[in-house]
Amino acid sequence: MPGPLDFRFLLGHALQISLISFFQYLQAIIVTAATLLYATGVYRIRCRVGHERVVARSQTLAFTVAAILFVVTLSQPVDDIADASFSAHP
């Protein structure tokens, strides 16, 4: 068991926490970028061709729900539950 002044342990723990937060931020950036690109593309297509001709509202809603579920599934509280229970793994 490392002592309270074991700097290698503290540094390793800090590095682990910073990597976790880095990946959470990276995940948020990727999902946000994908959602914005999708929304921009849908908007452009609807302006040129017309509403409901290329991308239905249900498809846009399905993409939005999938992006939200992706973020929720990979969030820290669900990850903690998955670590405790194998049946909770996504």
VEXVOMI-882024 format. One record per residue: residue number from 0; x, y, z of N, C-alpha, C, O, CB in turn. Coordinates in Angstrom, 2 decimals. Glycine has a CB too. Layout:
BEGIN
+-----+---------+---------+---------+---------+---------+---------+---------+---------+---------+---------+---------+---------+---------+---------+---------+
| num |      nu |      nv |      nw |     cau |     cav |     caw |      cu |      cv |      cw |      ou |      ov |      ow |     cbu |     cbv |     cbw |
+-----+---------+---------+---------+---------+---------+---------+---------+---------+---------+---------+---------+---------+---------+---------+---------+
| NUM |       X |       Y |       Z |       X |       Y |       Z |       X |       Y |       Z |       X |       Y |       Z |       X |       Y |       Z |
...
+-----+---------+---------+---------+---------+---------+---------+---------+---------+---------+---------+---------+---------+---------+---------+---------+
% end
This chain:
BEGIN
+-----+---------+---------+---------+---------+---------+---------+---------+---------+---------+---------+---------+---------+---------+---------+---------+
| num |      nu |      nv |      nw |     cau |     cav |     caw |      cu |      cv |      cw |      ou |      ov |      ow |     cbu |     cbv |     cbw |
+-----+---------+---------+---------+---------+---------+---------+---------+---------+---------+---------+---------+---------+---------+---------+---------+
|   0 |    0.84 |   -1.18 |    0.00 |    0.00 |    0.00 |    0.00 |    0.89 |    1.24 |    0.00 |    1.76 |    1.38 |    0.86 |   -0.96 |    0.00 |    1.22 |
|   1 |    0.69 |    2.14 |   -0.94 |    1.55 |    3.32 |   -1.01 |    1.27 |    4.27 |    0.16 |    0.14 |    4.37 |    0.63 |    1.36 |    4.04 |   -2.34 |
|   2 |    2.30 |    4.94 |    0.59 |    2.17 |    5.91 |    1.68 |    1.56 |    7.20 |    1.18 |    1.41 |    7.41 |   -0.02 |    3.52 |    6.18 |    2.33 |
|   3 |    1.21 |    8.09 |    2.13 |    0.57 |    9.34 |    1.74 |    1.49 |   10.27 |    0.96 |    1.00 |   11.16 |    0.26 |    0.06 |   10.04 |    2.95 |
|   4 |    2.82 |   10.08 |    1.05 |    3.75 |   10.95 |    0.35 |    4.44 |   10.23 |   -0.80 |    5.49 |   10.67 |   -1.26 |    4.78 |   11.50 |    1.31 |
|   5 |    3.86 |    9.17 |   -1.27 |    4.43 |    8.45 |   -2.41 |    4.06 |    9.20 |   -3.69 |    2.95 |    9.05 |   -4.20 |    3.92 |    6.96 |   -2.45 |
|   6 |    4.99 |    9.98 |   -4.19 |    4.70 |   10.86 |   -5.32 |    4.42 |   10.10 |   -6.61 |    3.66 |   10.56 |   -7.45 |    5.84 |   11.82 |   -5.53 |
|   7 |    5.05 |    8.95 |   -6.76 |    4.77 |    8.15 |   -7.96 |    3.31 |    7.72 |   -7.99 |    2.66 |    7.74 |   -9.04 |    5.68 |    6.91 |   -8.02 |
|   8 |    2.78 |    7.32 |   -6.82 |    1.37 |    6.93 |   -6.75 |    0.47 |    8.12 |   -7.05 |   -0.49 |    8.01 |   -7.81 |    1.04 |    6.35 |   -5.35 |
|   9 |    0.79 |    9.27 |   -6.44 |   -0.02 |   10.47 |   -6.66 |    0.03 |   10.92 |   -8.11 |   -0.99 |   11.30 |   -8.69 |    0.44 |   11.60 |   -5.74 |
|  10 |    1.21 |   10.88 |   -8.70 |    1.35 |   11.27 |  -10.09 |    0.59 |   10.31 |  -11.01 |   -0.08 |   10.74 |  -11.95 |    2.84 |   11.30 |  -10.48 |
|  11 |    0.70 |    9.01 |  -10.73 |   -0.04 |    8.03 |  -11.53 |   -1.53 |    8.21 |  -11.41 |   -2.26 |    8.09 |  -12.39 |    0.34 |    6.62 |  -11.12 |
|  12 |   -2.01 |    8.50 |  -10.20 |   -3.44 |    8.72 |   -9.98 |   -3.89 |    9.99 |  -10.70 |   -4.96 |   10.00 |  -11.32 |   -3.75 |    8.82 |   -8.47 |
|  13 |   -3.09 |   11.05 |  -10.61 |   -3.44 |   12.31 |  -11.30 |   -3.45 |   12.11 |  -12.81 |   -4.31 |   12.64 |  -13.50 |   -2.46 |   13.43 |  -10.92 |
|  14 |   -2.49 |   11.35 |  -13.32 |   -2.43 |   11.08 |  -14.75 |   -3.64 |   10.27 |  -15.20 |   -4.20 |   10.53 |  -16.26 |   -1.14 |   10.34 |  -15.11 |
|  15 |   -4.04 |    9.29 |  -14.40 |   -5.22 |    8.49 |  -14.73 |   -6.47 |    9.36 |  -14.76 |   -7.28 |    9.24 |  -15.68 |   -5.39 |    7.35 |  -13.73 |
|  16 |   -6.64 |   10.24 |  -13.79 |   -7.80 |   11.13 |  -13.76 |   -7.78 |   12.08 |  -14.95 |   -8.82 |   12.33 |  -15.56 |   -7.84 |   11.92 |  -12.44 |
|  17 |   -6.59 |   12.61 |  -15.28 |   -6.54 |   13.55 |  -16.40 |   -6.81 |   12.84 |  -17.73 |   -7.41 |   13.43 |  -18.63 |   -5.17 |   14.23 |  -16.45 |
|  18 |   -6.37 |   11.58 |  -17.86 |   -6.68 |   10.84 |  -19.09 |   -8.17 |   10.56 |  -19.20 |   -8.74 |   10.62 |  -20.29 |   -5.90 |    9.53 |  -19.13 |
|  19 |   -8.81 |   10.24 |  -18.08 |  -10.25 |   10.00 |  -18.10 |  -10.98 |   11.27 |  -18.51 |  -11.87 |   11.22 |  -19.36 |  -10.75 |    9.52 |  -16.72 |
|  20 |  -10.61 |   12.42 |  -17.92 |  -11.29 |   13.64 |  -18.30 |  -10.97 |   14.01 |  -19.75 |  -11.83 |   14.54 |  -20.45 |  -10.91 |   14.77 |  -17.37 |
|  21 |   -9.74 |   13.75 |  -20.20 |   -9.40 |   14.03 |  -21.59 |  -10.29 |   13.24 |  -22.54 |  -10.81 |   13.79 |  -23.51 |   -7.92 |   13.71 |  -21.85 |
|  22 |  -10.48 |   11.95 |  -22.26 |  -11.31 |   11.13 |  -23.14 |  -12.78 |   11.53 |  -23.07 |  -13.50 |   11.42 |  -24.06 |  -11.15 |    9.67 |  -22.79 |
|  23 |  -13.23 |   12.00 |  -21.90 |  -14.60 |   12.47 |  -21.81 |  -14.78 |   13.75 |  -22.63 |  -15.80 |   13.91 |  -23.31 |  -14.99 |   12.72 |  -20.35 |
|  24 |  -13.81 |   14.64 |  -22.57 |  -13.89 |   15.86 |  -23.38 |  -13.79 |   15.53 |  -24.87 |  -14.51 |   16.11 |  -25.69 |  -12.76 |   16.84 |  -22.99 |
|  25 |  -12.91 |   14.60 |  -25.21 |  -12.78 |   14.19 |  -26.60 |  -14.08 |   13.59 |  -27.12 |  -14.51 |   13.88 |  -28.24 |  -11.63 |   13.19 |  -26.76 |
|  26 |  -14.71 |   12.76 |  -26.30 |  -16.00 |   12.17 |  -26.67 |  -17.05 |   13.26 |  -26.89 |  -17.79 |   13.21 |  -27.87 |  -16.48 |   11.19 |  -25.58 |
|  27 |  -17.10 |   14.23 |  -26.01 |  -18.07 |   15.32 |  -26.14 |  -17.81 |   16.14 |  -27.40 |  -18.75 |   16.54 |  -28.09 |  -18.03 |   16.23 |  -24.91 |
|  28 |  -16.55 |   16.39 |  -27.71 |  -16.20 |   17.15 |  -28.91 |  -16.59 |   16.39 |  -30.16 |  -17.15 |   16.98 |  -31.09 |  -14.71 |   17.48 |  -28.94 |
|  29 |  -16.32 |   15.10 |  -30.20 |  -16.64 |   14.29 |  -31.39 |  -18.15 |   14.21 |  -31.60 |  -18.63 |   14.38 |  -32.73 |  -16.04 |   12.87 |  -31.26 |
|  30 |  -18.90 |   13.95 |  -30.54 |  -20.36 |   13.84 |  -30.68 |  -20.95 |   15.19 |  -31.06 |  -21.86 |   15.25 |  -31.89 |  -21.00 |   13.33 |  -29.36 |
|  31 |  -20.45 |   16.27 |  -30.47 |  -20.95 |   17.60 |  -30.81 |  -20.64 |   17.95 |  -32.26 |  -21.50 |   18.48 |  -32.97 |  -20.35 |   18.66 |  -29.89 |
|  32 |  -19.43 |   17.65 |  -32.71 |  -19.05 |   17.92 |  -34.10 |  -19.90 |   17.10 |  -35.07 |  -20.35 |   17.63 |  -36.08 |  -17.56 |   17.61 |  -34.31 |
|  33 |  -20.11 |   15.84 |  -34.76 |  -20.93 |   14.99 |  -35.65 |  -22.36 |   15.51 |  -35.71 |  -22.98 |   15.54 |  -36.78 |  -20.92 |   13.53 |  -35.16 |
|  34 |  -22.89 |   15.91 |  -34.56 |  -24.26 |   16.42 |  -34.53 |  -24.38 |   17.73 |  -35.31 |  -25.34 |   17.92 |  -36.05 |  -24.73 |   16.63 |  -33.08 |
|  35 |  -23.41 |   18.62 |  -35.15 |  -23.45 |   19.88 |  -35.89 |  -23.29 |   19.67 |  -37.39 |  -23.98 |   20.31 |  -38.19 |  -22.35 |   20.82 |  -35.38 |
|  36 |  -22.40 |   18.77 |  -37.77 |  -22.25 |   18.46 |  -39.20 |  -23.54 |   17.86 |  -39.78 |  -23.96 |   18.23 |  -40.87 |  -21.08 |   17.49 |  -39.42 |
|  37 |  -24.15 |   16.96 |  -39.04 |  -25.40 |   16.35 |  -39.50 |  -26.49 |   17.41 |  -39.61 |  -27.22 |   17.45 |  -40.60 |  -25.83 |   15.23 |  -38.54 |
|  38 |  -26.61 |   18.26 |  -38.59 |  -27.65 |   19.30 |  -38.61 |  -27.43 |   20.28 |  -39.75 |  -28.39 |   20.71 |  -40.40 |  -27.68 |   20.06 |  -37.27 |
|  39 |  -26.18 |   20.64 |  -39.99 |  -25.87 |   21.55 |  -41.11 |  -26.23 |   20.91 |  -42.44 |  -26.82 |   21.55 |  -43.30 |  -24.38 |   21.94 |  -41.09 |
|  40 |  -25.87 |   19.65 |  -42.61 |  -26.19 |   18.94 |  -43.85 |  -27.68 |   18.81 |  -44.07 |  -28.17 |   19.01 |  -45.19 |  -25.56 |   17.58 |  -43.86 |
|  41 |  -28.42 |   18.47 |  -43.02 |  -29.87 |   18.34 |  -43.14 |  -30.49 |   19.70 |  -43.49 |  -31.39 |   19.77 |  -44.32 |  -30.48 |   17.80 |  -41.83 |
|  42 |  -30.00 |   20.76 |  -42.85 |  -30.53 |   22.10 |  -43.13 |  -30.29 |   22.49 |  -44.58 |  -31.19 |   23.00 |  -45.25 |  -29.88 |   23.13 |  -42.18 |
|  43 |  -29.07 |   22.24 |  -45.08 |  -28.76 |   22.58 |  -46.47 |  -29.61 |   21.79 |  -47.46 |  -30.11 |   22.33 |  -48.45 |  -27.27 |   22.33 |  -46.75 |
|  44 |  -29.77 |   20.50 |  -47.19 |  -30.57 |   19.68 |  -48.10 |  -32.02 |   20.13 |  -48.09 |  -32.65 |   20.21 |  -49.14 |  -30.48 |   18.19 |  -47.72 |
|  45 |  -32.54 |   20.41 |  -46.92 |  -33.94 |   20.85 |  -46.83 |  -34.15 |   22.20 |  -47.49 |  -35.22 |   22.45 |  -48.05 |  -34.39 |   20.92 |  -45.38 |
|  46 |  -33.16 |   23.08 |  -47.45 |  -33.29 |   24.38 |  -48.12 |  -33.28 |   24.23 |  -49.63 |  -34.00 |   24.94 |  -50.33 |  -32.16 |   25.31 |  -47.68 |
|  47 |  -32.48 |   23.32 |  -50.14 |  -32.37 |   23.14 |  -51.59 |  -33.53 |   22.32 |  -52.16 |  -34.12 |   22.70 |  -53.17 |  -31.05 |   22.46 |  -51.94 |
|  48 |  -33.84 |   21.21 |  -51.53 |  -34.78 |   20.25 |  -52.11 |  -36.18 |   20.41 |  -51.53 |  -37.17 |   20.22 |  -52.25 |  -34.28 |   18.84 |  -51.88 |
|  49 |  -36.27 |   20.73 |  -50.29 |  -37.58 |   20.84 |  -49.64 |  -37.65 |   19.91 |  -48.45 |  -36.90 |   18.94 |  -48.32 |  -38.70 |   20.52 |  -50.63 |
|  50 |  -38.57 |   20.24 |  -47.58 |  -38.73 |   19.45 |  -46.36 |  -39.26 |   18.05 |  -46.67 |  -40.06 |   17.85 |  -47.59 |  -39.68 |   20.16 |  -45.38 |
|  51 |  -38.79 |   17.10 |  -45.90 |  -39.28 |   15.72 |  -45.92 |  -39.01 |   14.98 |  -47.24 |  -39.51 |   13.86 |  -47.42 |  -40.75 |   15.71 |  -45.65 |
|  52 |  -38.26 |   15.55 |  -48.17 |  -38.01 |   14.84 |  -49.42 |  -36.79 |   13.94 |  -49.34 |  -36.77 |   12.89 |  -49.97 |  -37.85 |   15.83 |  -50.56 |
|  53 |  -35.80 |   14.33 |  -48.60 |  -34.56 |   13.55 |  -48.53 |  -34.39 |   12.92 |  -47.15 |  -34.16 |   11.72 |  -47.04 |  -33.36 |   14.44 |  -48.87 |
|  54 |  -34.49 |   13.73 |  -46.13 |  -34.31 |   13.25 |  -44.76 |  -35.57 |   13.54 |  -43.98 |  -35.95 |   14.69 |  -43.79 |  -33.06 |   13.91 |  -44.09 |
|  55 |  -36.21 |   12.48 |  -43.53 |  -37.45 |   12.65 |  -42.77 |  -37.14 |   13.15 |  -41.36 |  -36.03 |   12.97 |  -40.86 |  -38.24 |   11.33 |  -42.71 |
|  56 |  -38.12 |   13.77 |  -40.74 |  -37.93 |   14.24 |  -39.37 |  -37.67 |   13.07 |  -38.42 |  -36.94 |   13.21 |  -37.44 |  -39.17 |   15.02 |  -38.90 |
|  57 |  -38.26 |   11.93 |  -38.71 |  -38.03 |   10.77 |  -37.85 |  -36.57 |   10.32 |  -37.90 |  -36.03 |    9.85 |  -36.90 |  -38.95 |    9.61 |  -38.26 |
|  58 |  -35.92 |   10.46 |  -39.06 |  -34.51 |   10.10 |  -39.18 |  -33.64 |   11.09 |  -38.40 |  -32.66 |   10.70 |  -37.76 |  -34.09 |   10.06 |  -40.65 |
|  59 |  -33.99 |   12.36 |  -38.46 |  -33.26 |   13.37 |  -37.69 |  -33.44 |   13.12 |  -36.20 |  -32.49 |   13.23 |  -35.44 |  -33.73 |   14.79 |  -38.07 |
|  60 |  -34.65 |   12.80 |  -35.80 |  -34.91 |   12.50 |  -34.39 |  -34.15 |   11.25 |  -33.95 |  -33.60 |   11.22 |  -32.85 |  -36.42 |   12.30 |  -34.17 |
|  61 |  -34.10 |   10.23 |  -34.80 |  -33.37 |    9.00 |  -34.47 |  -31.88 |    9.28 |  -34.29 |  -31.26 |    8.73 |  -33.38 |  -33.58 |    7.94 |  -35.57 |
|  62 |  -31.31 |   10.12 |  -35.14 |  -29.89 |   10.47 |  -35.00 |  -29.65 |   11.21 |  -33.69 |  -28.67 |   10.94 |  -32.99 |  -29.43 |   11.33 |  -36.18 |
|  63 |  -30.53 |   12.15 |  -33.36 |  -30.38 |   12.92 |  -32.13 |  -30.48 |   12.02 |  -30.90 |  -29.68 |   12.15 |  -29.97 |  -31.44 |   14.02 |  -32.06 |
|  64 |  -31.45 |   11.12 |  -30.88 |  -31.61 |   10.19 |  -29.75 |  -30.38 |    9.28 |  -29.64 |  -29.92 |    9.00 |  -28.53 |  -32.89 |    9.34 |  -29.92 |
|  65 |  -29.86 |    8.82 |  -30.76 |  -28.68 |    7.96 |  -30.74 |  -27.46 |    8.70 |  -30.19 |  -26.68 |    8.13 |  -29.42 |  -28.38 |    7.43 |  -32.15 |
|  66 |  -27.29 |    9.96 |  -30.57 |  -26.16 |   10.74 |  -30.06 |  -26.29 |   10.95 |  -28.55 |  -25.30 |   10.85 |  -27.83 |  -26.08 |   12.11 |  -30.77 |
|  67 |  -27.50 |   11.23 |  -28.08 |  -27.72 |   11.42 |  -26.64 |  -27.46 |   10.12 |  -25.89 |  -26.81 |   10.12 |  -24.84 |  -29.16 |   11.93 |  -26.37 |
|  68 |  -27.96 |    9.00 |  -26.42 |  -27.73 |    7.71 |  -25.76 |  -26.25 |    7.34 |  -25.75 |  -25.77 |    6.73 |  -24.80 |  -28.53 |    6.61 |  -26.45 |
|  69 |  -25.54 |    7.69 |  -26.80 |  -24.10 |    7.43 |  -26.85 |  -23.39 |    8.17 |  -25.73 |  -22.53 |    7.60 |  -25.05 |  -23.53 |    7.85 |  -28.22 |
|  70 |  -23.73 |    9.43 |  -25.53 |  -23.10 |   10.23 |  -24.47 |  -23.48 |    9.68 |  -23.10 |  -22.62 |    9.56 |  -22.22 |  -23.50 |   11.72 |  -24.59 |
|  71 |  -24.74 |    9.34 |  -22.90 |  -25.18 |    8.82 |  -21.61 |  -24.52 |    7.48 |  -21.31 |  -24.08 |    7.24 |  -20.18 |  -26.71 |    8.67 |  -21.58 |
|  72 |  -24.44 |    6.61 |  -22.30 |  -23.85 |    5.29 |  -22.10 |  -22.37 |    5.38 |  -21.71 |  -21.90 |    4.58 |  -20.90 |  -24.01 |    4.46 |  -23.35 |
|  73 |  -21.65 |    6.32 |  -22.28 |  -20.23 |    6.43 |  -21.99 |  -19.91 |    7.44 |  -20.89 |  -18.75 |    7.76 |  -20.67 |  -19.49 |    6.81 |  -23.24 |
|  74 |  -20.93 |    7.94 |  -20.21 |  -20.69 |    8.90 |  -19.13 |  -20.12 |    8.21 |  -17.90 |  -20.17 |    6.99 |  -17.78 |  -21.99 |    9.63 |  -18.77 |
|  75 |  -19.57 |    8.99 |  -17.00 |  -18.88 |    8.45 |  -15.83 |  -19.79 |    7.64 |  -14.90 |  -19.37 |    6.57 |  -14.47 |  -18.25 |    9.57 |  -15.06 |
|  76 |  -21.01 |    8.09 |  -14.55 |  -21.83 |    7.27 |  -13.65 |  -22.17 |    5.89 |  -14.22 |  -22.14 |    4.90 |  -13.49 |  -23.13 |    8.01 |  -13.33 |
|  77 |  -22.47 |    5.83 |  -15.50 |  -22.77 |    4.53 |  -16.11 |  -21.51 |    3.68 |  -16.18 |  -21.57 |    2.46 |  -16.02 |  -23.37 |    4.72 |  -17.53 |
|  78 |  -20.36 |    4.32 |  -16.40 |  -19.10 |    3.59 |  -16.42 |  -18.79 |    2.99 |  -15.05 |  -18.30 |    1.87 |  -14.95 |  -17.96 |    4.50 |  -16.86 |
|  79 |  -19.08 |    3.74 |  -13.99 |  -18.88 |    3.21 |  -12.64 |  -19.79 |    2.01 |  -12.35 |  -19.36 |    1.04 |  -11.73 |  -19.13 |    4.32 |  -11.60 |
|  80 |  -21.02 |    2.09 |  -12.81 |  -21.96 |    0.97 |  -12.64 |  -21.48 |   -0.24 |  -13.44 |  -21.57 |   -1.38 |  -12.97 |  -23.40 |    1.38 |  -13.08 |
|  81 |  -20.97 |    0.01 |  -14.64 |  -20.47 |   -1.08 |  -15.48 |  -19.26 |   -1.75 |  -14.85 |  -19.07 |   -2.96 |  -15.00 |  -20.13 |   -0.57 |  -16.87 |
|  82 |  -18.43 |   -0.97 |  -14.16 |  -17.27 |   -1.55 |  -13.47 |  -17.72 |   -2.46 |  -12.33 |  -17.06 |   -3.46 |  -12.04 |  -16.34 |   -0.45 |  -12.93 |
|  83 |  -18.83 |   -2.12 |  -11.68 |  -19.32 |   -2.90 |  -10.56 |  -20.13 |   -4.12 |  -11.00 |  -20.14 |   -5.13 |  -10.30 |  -20.16 |   -2.03 |   -9.66 |
|  84 |  -20.79 |   -4.03 |  -12.14 |  -21.67 |   -5.10 |  -12.59 |  -21.39 |   -5.42 |  -14.05 |  -21.49 |   -4.55 |  -14.91 |  -23.16 |   -4.72 |  -12.40 |
|  85 |  -21.03 |   -6.66 |  -14.33 |  -20.72 |   -7.04 |  -15.71 |  -21.95 |   -6.93 |  -16.61 |  -21.81 |   -6.64 |  -17.80 |  -20.17 |   -8.47 |  -15.74 |
|  86 |  -23.14 |   -7.17 |  -16.08 |  -24.34 |   -7.11 |  -16.91 |  -24.68 |   -5.70 |  -17.36 |  -25.50 |   -5.52 |  -18.26 |  -25.53 |   -7.70 |  -16.16 |
|  87 |  -24.05 |   -4.68 |  -16.77 |  -24.32 |   -3.30 |  -17.15 |  -23.38 |   -2.82 |  -18.24 |  -23.47 |   -1.66 |  -18.64 |  -24.20 |   -2.40 |  -15.95 |
|  88 |  -22.48 |   -3.67 |  -18.73 |  -21.56 |   -3.24 |  -19.79 |  -22.33 |   -2.97 |  -21.08 |  -23.21 |   -3.74 |  -21.46 |  -20.47 |   -4.30 |  -20.03 |
|  89 |  -21.98 |   -1.85 |  -21.75 |  -22.65 |   -1.56 |  -23.04 |  -22.12 |   -2.42 |  -24.15 |  -22.57 |   -2.31 |  -25.29 |  -22.49 |   -0.10 |  -23.43 |
+-----+---------+---------+---------+---------+---------+---------+---------+---------+---------+---------+---------+---------+---------+---------+---------+
% end
